[in-house]
Amino acid sequence: MLRLGVAGLGLAGGVMVAAARTHPGVALASAADPQDRLRKAFVESEGARGYASVEEMIAAGGIDAVYVATPHQFHRSHAIAAARAGLHVIVEKPMALTLADCDAMIAAADEAGVAMVVGHTHGFAPAIREISALVRSGTYGALGMIAAWNYTDFLYRPRRSEELDTRLGGGILYNQLPHQVDIARTITGRPVRSVRAMTAVLDARRPTEGLCAALLELDGGVPASLVYSGYDHFDSDELHGWIAEGGGVKQPAHGGARLALRSLTAAQEREARVTRMGYGGRRAAPPAHQPHFGEIVVTCAGADLRVSSDGVTAYADDGVTEHTVPAAPWWPGRGDVLQELIAAVNGAPPPHDGRFGRETVRVCLAIARSARERREIQLSPEGEETDARTA
Ligand SMILES: NC(=O)c1ccc[n+]([C@@H]2O[C@H](COP(=O)([O-])OP(=O)(O)OC[C@H]3O[C@@H](n4cnc5c(N)ncnc54)[C@H](O)[C@@H]3O)[C@@H](O)[C@H]2O)c1
């Protein structure tokens, strides 16, 4: 059993706790969060230990791995502290906000000889792995292009102040684009060679990027178009049978998050960020359908492949075929992250390791830079680009 310590009991921490509960190879041992009520709820519901800081949790021992789900700006220090204590690490996306931070994290894991997995992103989703297997095996012929398209309420969920400040890693560029970039990279297994992107800030009250249209060129001349809008007017889950991102059934509510936010003061929004989105001790069951991240269509010479609610639909020359993904023995997506770490601890190099996570950060930084400088950014194979945030 891998004894897991959870750093940060917010939205990401809460969902991973639920996933860890259902994973047969993981024992939830402890969690760290400065917020008393989240910690208290965790200790009472999970029967595990709680600490006010990640450093205390690490020093107390009794864990084999740390899942870093603290705000972006803490990923570097928390991942390095865990690695230096000889603990394996899962670090949430984005791995960090600069390439220098990613390099320091990779070096710390290498020096300590511990495994590091970067996730969860939707690159871990079983349906994405299925589409990837179909593409890479050439089942439907040569790969033509990828279209990824997601319309959400991202910007209108209750937010911490830094989540609305791009300089601190706010907005969709570092929080949502990593999913689409990882999906394109996971499906193809190919590096991104160039990026041209445009972004916009449409609401001065939420003054950070809320939309992005990016065109990635993958190795071999394969285009991936990534379209994302977090402005909560249209919800693209309508095109997905009202299955939510996590795979659960969802009530239609175009504009619902905007409306709910309108009645909150700034202080109430801060409060709601914790109470509505943080760990609540819910003993949620795994979702009924596969997780997804908007509409994903992959065009091959012999078929268009589309992520469906339960797997992949192939629209081929000779008709439509459903490739249903078998039910996972753990929480789909997040359980796959835990499983990848367990496999890594047992000697199987993780596909989504620190170097993979760094590359996704590099692409996201190039997207930001392309939008800022209104030009195409080439990504050299050596990975030596100037850090777009500090350039
Ligand atoms: N993969 C996904 O689908 C997914 C979903 C949500 C968030 N995330 C990622 O997870 C990270 C956290 O996001 P979130 O939405 O859960 O934020 P959140 O605000 O809901 O949770 C962050 C938690 O970290 C705690 N925290 C802050 N400083 C801390 C410290 N020094 N030590 C320990 N705990 C500390 C906060 O009190 C809070 O409870 C982000 O990097 C985000 O990108 C990933």
The ligand as an ORCA input file, in Angstrom:
! r2SCAN-3c Opt
* xyz 0 1
  N      -6.370     18.415    -12.292
  C      -7.481     19.042    -12.046
  O      -8.520     18.720    -12.620
  C      -7.447     20.171    -11.040
  C      -8.640     20.663    -10.506
  C      -8.554     21.715     -9.606
  C      -7.332     22.244     -9.270
  N      -6.190     21.734     -9.817
  C      -4.875     22.277     -9.440
  O      -4.690     22.074     -8.050
  C      -4.052     23.194     -7.451
  C      -4.962     23.730     -6.350
  O      -6.140     24.234     -6.937
  P      -7.545     24.169     -6.182
  O      -8.566     24.556     -7.174
  O      -7.681     22.893     -5.439
  O      -7.344     25.377     -5.171
  P      -8.081     25.563     -3.774
  O      -7.935     26.976     -3.389
  O      -9.449     24.982     -3.854
  O      -7.219     24.631     -2.821
  C      -5.909     24.941     -2.436
  C      -5.768     24.554     -0.972
  O      -4.389     24.688     -0.631
  C      -4.347     25.222      0.670
  N      -3.050     25.864      0.871
  C      -2.676     27.117      0.542
  N      -1.389     27.314      0.921
  C      -0.973     26.160      1.483
  C       0.253     25.747      2.076
  N       1.302     26.565      2.113
  N       0.324     24.500      2.567
  C      -0.732     23.650      2.494
  N      -1.922     23.992      1.960
  C      -2.022     25.233      1.457
  C      -5.498     26.201      0.732
  O      -5.880     26.468      2.073
  C      -6.568     25.460     -0.047
  O      -7.401     24.684      0.788
  C      -3.814     24.202     -8.579
  O      -2.483     24.113     -9.010
  C      -4.769     23.776     -9.675
  O      -4.287     24.031    -10.977
  C      -6.246     20.699    -10.670
*
